[in-house]
Amino acid sequence: MPALRIIARDPGSAARAGVVDTPHGPIETPAFVPLATKASVRGLTSQEVSGLGYEMVLGNTFHLFLNPGHELIARLGGLHRFMGWRGPIITDSGGFQVFSMGHGTVADEIKGRRAGGREGAILAIEEDGVRFRSYVDGDVRFMGPETSMEVQEGLGSDIVVAFDECTPFNVDREYTAASTERTHRWLDRCIRWRDQHARTDSLFYGIVQGGVYEDLRRSSTEAVVASGCEGVAIGGSLGSEKAQMYEVVGWSTQELDRLAPDRPRHLLGIGDVDDRGSVGFGLAGQRIDRIGNVVGAAVMSDIGDVTIALVVDGRLIGAAPLQIVIADQFHVGGFGRSPDHLLLRMDTAAGGESNRNQRGDKSPALHPVPPQMFKANSSLTEHQDTTRKGFANTRS
């Protein structure tokens, strides 16, 4: 049975509406997926994320591998129980985090800035995988395709993503081609590991690479489709500006329309407010950027009146009442003390919220504005925060 059930198609574009079936329930597409990088969506509890209407969250394989470790999360019942989330979870493979240790954010790399102030560091990218120095304790660690698959299996992911090398923007075609071929070989190794060890109900997505080169993007799309994976993710460098991004993404979606029109598609790391146009490519499951970035420095709150306002370029876009949640959500929601303690040690907003509730602290806690607030005012996309350029911080 196909992973995606297509319900409707737009005759004027590649956009489609459908449902992706997963072990923890369906996902209606197209969908934005909030980042729960370290088992928590920053600024929200799992119950609040669900209450806002989101059906799936994204956990990060690399960060959870380093802290607290997939073995511990598995012993505590898997990532769903660990973070108190009952819906589907997709886990990033860790490939982009390897990139970020060497280059910083995507904007850093495109603009040629050094990734300064980062404690972790790449030591070597080799055929076997990547050796790096952990930002947690400075130890030398290794991640390869089999490691990534083992970690994601331990986390209990509903959608597992292949380990890839996220090709930088400022490299030549020769390096991009070699890197893309290595990603394809790593994809084969991921599939072999899953054939031997993985449970049969999780979905598996391969990642298209190829940089900004049309022939490499098209051939990579063909290779990923030929692997037989249930879904296709589009990753890597998509260019230096939005117009180039849409062109690069278009090369892959054209091939997908031809070779695999019914498979789910996921545009990795793209989630700015004005990226809604990617739906026109038939892309489902795009990750919404960190809520703090969507709201950005343009958010101001009025504690006295318990309201929150969104201001972009000095213009008031909207305001809404701020709901104060003071109930002990974590223990009501099924969190045990171990996950709660670990979330706090991992310095997540969810851990801090739970700890505040346990102390009986009833002081107001700020929560991000629900996405419904943005939908009613299209001028938000016309007056976006001018400090958000390119693709800065679109993958964590």
N, C-alpha and C positions, 0 to 999 in steps of 0.2 A: 504494500500500500504506500503511495507517495507520501512524503512528509508534509507537503503543502496541498491543501484542497482549495482550488481557485473557485471563488464564488462569482466574481465579476471582473471584466476587463474594460479598460478605457479604449475605445476605438481610435482616439486621437493621439495616443502615446503608448508607452510600454507599461503604464501603471496598471496594477491589478489589485483586487482585494481578495483575501483568502484567510485560511486558518491553518496554522502549523500545529500539529498534534504532538504533544510531548508527554513523558511519564507523569508530570505534575500538572497536566491540564493544557488546554488549547491557548494559542496566542493568535489574536486577530491581527491581520496585517493589512496595510503598512503600520508599523509600530515603532515608537521610540523606546529605548531600553535604558533606564537609569543605571549609572555606575554604582555598584556596591563593591568598590575596589578591595577593601579590607573587611568584607562581610558586613558592610554598613553603607547605606546611601547617606552621604554627608548631610547632616542637619535634619534627617528624618528617621523615624523608626520604621521597621518593616510594615507595621500596621498602617502607618500614615501613607507609605508608598502605595500600598494596595488600595487604600481609601481614595487616593487621587486617581485611580483607574488604571495604573500600570499593571501589566500582566506578567512581565518578566524582568529580572534584573541581571546585571553582569557582575560576576566575581572575577578577581584577577588571580590567575594561576601563579604568576611569578611572586607577587607579594605574599600570598597565603602559603606558598612553598617555604618562604623564608621565615614567616612569622604569622601564626603560631606553628605551622607545619601541617601538611595534609594528613599525616598519620594521626595526630591528635584530633583533628577535626573529624576524621573517620571514626575514631573511638567514641566521640561524643555524638555520633549519629548522623554525620554528614553535614554539609554546608547548609541545607535547608533548615535542619533543626538548630544548628549552631547560631544562625542569624534570625530564627523565628519567621522564616518566609515559606509560605505554603505553595507558591506558584512555581513556574519554571525558572531555571537558572541557566544562563549561558556563561561559560568561562573562557576568557581570552587565553591564548596559548602561552604567553610570555615573550613572544618574539619582539613585540614593540618595546617592552621594558629593557631588553638587551640593547636595542637601538638607543633608547633614551639615556642609558648609562654612558654611551659613547658620544652622543650628540646633543643631549638635552631635549627640549621640546622640538616639535616639527618646525616651528618658527625659528628656533635657535639654529637648526641645521640649515634651513633654507637661506637664512641671512648670514651664515658663516660665523655665528657667535660660538664661543667655547662654552661647553657645559660646565661652567664653574660651580664650585661649592657642592659638588656631588661626592658623597663618601664612597659609593659603589663605583666600580670601574670594570670595563671589559678587559680581560687579560688575553683572550684569543678566541676568534671564531674559526672553527675547524670543521672538517667533515663530520666528525663524531658529534659535535655540538659546540656549546659555548662555555668557556671557563671565565668566571668573573669573581670579583671581590664583593662580598655581601655588604650592603649598606647597613645591615643590622648589627653585625659584630666584627666585620673585617675579615672573616674567614673566606678562604677560596672555595667556591662552590661550582658545580657543573650542572648544566641543563641541556639535554638533547631531546630529540623527538620522543624517545621512550620515557624519559623523565617526565616530560610534559603530559604524556598520556597517563602515566601512573598517578601523577598528582591530580589530574582532572577526574580520574576514576575514583580516587580516594575522597574527593570532594563530593562526588555523587552528582555531577553535572547532568543536566538534561540535554544540553547541546555542547558537545566537545569540539574545540577548534584545533586544527593541525598546527604544529610548531613550524614557524617560518622565520626567515631572515627578512626583517623589514628594511628594504633597500633604501638608502639615503637618496636625497635629491641631488646633492652636489658630487656625484660620481659619474664616470663616463659609461658609455654604452657597454663596453667590454666587461666592466665590473658588474653592471646591472644584469647582463646576460648570464654571467657565471653564478651570481647570487640567486637568480631566478631558477636556474637549473638545480642548484643545491636545495632550494625550497621544495622543488618537485621530488627530489630524492628523499628529503625528510618526510614529505607527505607519504611516500611509499612505506617508509619505516613506521610511521604512525599507524598506517592501515594494518601492517603485519602485526604490530603489538596488539592492536584492538582485536584482530582476528583470534589471537591466542588468549587474551586476558580480559577483555572488556565485557560488561554485561550487554545484553542484546537489545535493550529498550532505549538506550541513549542514541541521539542523532549525532552525526559527524559532519563537520564542515571543513572543506579544504579552502586554502587562501590563494587568491590570484595575486601575483606580483608582476614585475615588468617595468616598474618605474614609469617614465613619461614617454616610452617608446611604443608606438602603435603595434608593430609586429610582435614585440615581446609580450605585450598585454594580451593580444589575441591568441598567441600560441600558449601562453600560460593558462588562459581560460579554457582552451581545448584540453590541456593536460589535466586540469583539475576536474573537469567534467568527465573525462575518460577514466579517472580513478574510481568512479562509482560512488563518490561521497553523496550523502543525502542532501546537502546544501552547499552553497558557494558563497564565500566571503570575499570581498574586494578590499585589499589592503595595500600597504606600502605608500610610497610617495605618490601623491596625486597631482603634483604641480605646485606652483608658487602663488596662484590666485584662483578664485572660484571659477572663472571661465575655463581655465585649463583643467580644473578638477572635473567639470562636467564633460569636457571632451574626452579625458582619459577614462572616466567611468563609462562613457558611451561606447567606447571600443569593446569593453568587456560585456556590457549588456546586449550589444548587438550579437555577439557570439553566443551568449546565453539564450537569446530569443531563437537563435537558429539550432543550437545543440541541446539545450535543456530548458525549454520554455516553462516547464511546470515545477522546477526546483526552487526552493526558497533562496533568497539572496539577502546578504547582509553587508551593508556598507560600514566598514570598520572605522570607528573613531571620528565620525562626522556627526555633529549635533548642534551646530550654531542655530540660532533662531531662524535665520534666512536660508537654511539648508533644506527647507521643505520641498524645494524643487526636485530633490533626488527621488521623491516618490514617483515622479514622471518616468523614471527609468525602471519602474517595477521593483524597487528595492524595499525590502522589508527588514525590520529589526535594526534600523540605524540607531546607534547609541546616542542618546541625548547627552550633551556635554554636562559636566558637573553643574548642578543647579546654581552653585555659587558663581560660576562663570556666566551662565545665561543671565542671571540677575546682575552679577558683577558689582562694580563700585557704584552702580546706578541705583542701588537699593538704600533707602533710609527708613528708619522705623521711629515711631512715636510711642514710647513706652506708656506714657500717661494715658493716651486715648486708646491704646492697644490697637493701633492701625498700622498698616504698612503701605508704603507708596513706592511706585516704580517711576524713576526719573531718568530719562535718556536725553543726553545733550541739553540738559537744563529744562526739559519740557516734561510736565507731569503726564504720564501715559495712563496711569490708573491707580486705584487704591482699593483696598479690601480690608475687612476686619481680620484681625489676627486671632486665630483660634488657639487658646491656651490649653494644653493638654497636661494635666497634673496627675492623672491616674497612674497607678503602678503598672504600666502597660507590659513591661517585660515579663513579670511573673504571671500576670493574667494571660499573656500571649504564649506561654509555654516555655520561656527561657529558664534554663537552670542557672545555678550560681556560677558554674564553670564558664559557660559562654559569656555570661555577663562580665565576669572578672577579666576574661581574656580580651573582650572588646574594649574594656576600659584601659587595659595595659597597652593595647594597640593604638590608643589615642584616637578612637573613633567618636563621632558625635553621639552615636547610639549608646555607647558605653557610658559616656558622660551623662546622658539623659537618665539612664537606668540608675546610675549611682546617685544622682540628684534625688530621684524618687525614693530610693531606699533610705536616704537620710531624712525624708519627710520634708524636703525643701519645696515649698509651694510658690516660690518666686516665679515670675513669668519666664518662659523659655521661648525664644524666637524660632519660628519655623519658616522655611521658604514659602513663597507665594505659589499656590497651586497653578498648574499649567492652564486651567480654564480661564484664569484672569487674562492671559495673553491673547486668547483666541478671538475675543470680541473686538480687539482693536488692531487692525492690520497695520496701523502706522508704526507699530513697534519695529517691524522689519525695515521700515523706511528711515528710522532714526536710531539705528543700532549704535551701541556704545562704540565710539570711534577708537577706543583703545584696543578693541578686539580685531586684530588684523590676521589675515591668512588663516593658518590652521593651528595657532598656538594652543597648546594644552588640550587638543582634541582627543588624545588617548592618554590614559593615566599610567 
